[in-house]
Amino acid sequence: DMHLHFREGSMLELVAPLSAAHFAGGVIMPNLVPPVDNINRLNVYRSAVIDACRDHTFTPYMTIFFRDYNESELSTFQDQIIGVKLYPAGATTHSEGGVRSIKEVESTIKIMEEMGIPLLVHGENTDGYVMDREGLFLPTYAVLAERFPKLKIVMEHITTREAITLLDRFENLFATVTLQHLIITLDDVIGGLLNPHLFCKPIAKRPEDRDALLSAALSAHPKLMFGSDSAPHPVNDKECCGCAAGVFTAPIALPMLAELFAQNNAIDRLQTFVSDTARAVYDIAPRTKKIVLRNEAQLI
């Protein structure tokens, strides 16, 4: 699972084993309070994740929160992380300390390119109409891909058909997509009574966007990986005024993906979508885990 939120403390202890039960590894996001942006914080957090998953075969692939790093700092991290996660300031949960101007941080991005450290991006503008914020960010991806051609850039949790088109334009662009964005549209979130448990950032889009994402996933697009973006919140932070953004899918992500692929006669491509592509893109070799799929009812 190439995009996971585990939180800390009791929440980490609760949710991490639910991902580790089905997945052999996961990319762990760093937007905590305070963020994971120094080597001590990284080591402590990784140890906590490993301890929480101790009963399962699971490798945490750690990330650090993007800030203005120098070469010496990144050298310290280089062998400890799978990438650096860039959040536009205020785009989502605990991202207030994120980047306000890409131009101002290009020196750090250049160092990352030279060192071969991937850049993982929450690709949304923080202004503009909410349905258009991912689309407004796509030109930034194009600029980064052209200006830093040796930099591996991962467009996280893409939600639009235009993002799929952009993915095919640049050799150094890759992407993750969530379970919810393969299944729902904005109508499922607010079309009737508000469903706060389907509210996330980026928000679900139009049917044609969902269909383009699903088509790419079912065809095992060689640059598209599964990343659940499973994001747990206490129920009182979801069912309230000012609902927190995040869909929690960890317990049912793989079973629902299996059902979705089976319904579309593409079960033979599930392995590629949830494992093989990610292993190739990131050049990783998690420990082998065998999953047996059974066609039986499950109550969510």
BELJONOR-V474728 format. One line per field, one symbol per residue. burial: I if it has 16 or more other C-alpha atoms within 10 Angstrom, else O. Layout:
# BELJONOR-V474728
burial->???
This chain:
# BELJONOR-V474728
burial->IIIIIIIIOOOIIOIIIIIIIIIIIIIIIIIIOOIIIOOOOIOOIIOIIIOIIOOIIIIIIIIIIIIOIOOOOIOOIIOIIIIIIIIIIOIIOIIOIIIOOOOOOOOIIIIIIOOOIIIIIIIIIIOOOIIOIIIIIIOOIIOIIOOIOIIIIIIIIIIIIOIIOOIOOOOIIIIIIIIIIIIIIIOIIOOOOOOIIIIIIIIIIIIOIIIIIIOIIIOIIIIIIIIIIIIIIOOOOIOOOOIIIIIIIIIIIIOIIIIIIIOOOIIOIIOIIIIIIIOOIOOOOIOOOOOOOOOOOOOO
